[in-house]
């Protein structure tokens, strides 16, 4: 997830360079990939594959929206759009993780799986 997120950030960086208001800092992509690193941690601790793909698409959408918004706007506050993947993305991915965790836990209980008592 992290590698895909980082690759997405670099693709968006190269895409936005053709616009007048594009930002010219390739290292900033490392910072913009931080939400994808958070998603990778959630996947590592048990997020399901469907929830992971939906979360990645949410982060990619917000990140892409930020790149497009900044590259095409002359507003001095346009760079604030780069906060969207951190704030809204973090919130939405956390909600998706919580829902996924709840669904998975209920399925395990309903399936009759009982952890062994070590006997």
ZIGIUR-V485596 format. One line per field, one symbol per residue. ss: DSSP state (H for helix, E for strand, - for the rest). A space follows every 50 residues. Layout:
BEGIN
ss = ???
END
This chain:
BEGIN
ss = -HHHHHHHHHHHHHHH-----------HHHHH-HHHHHHHHHHH----HH HHHHHHHHHHHHHHHHHHHHH------HHHHHHHHHHHHHHHHHHHHHHH HHHHHHHHHH---------
END
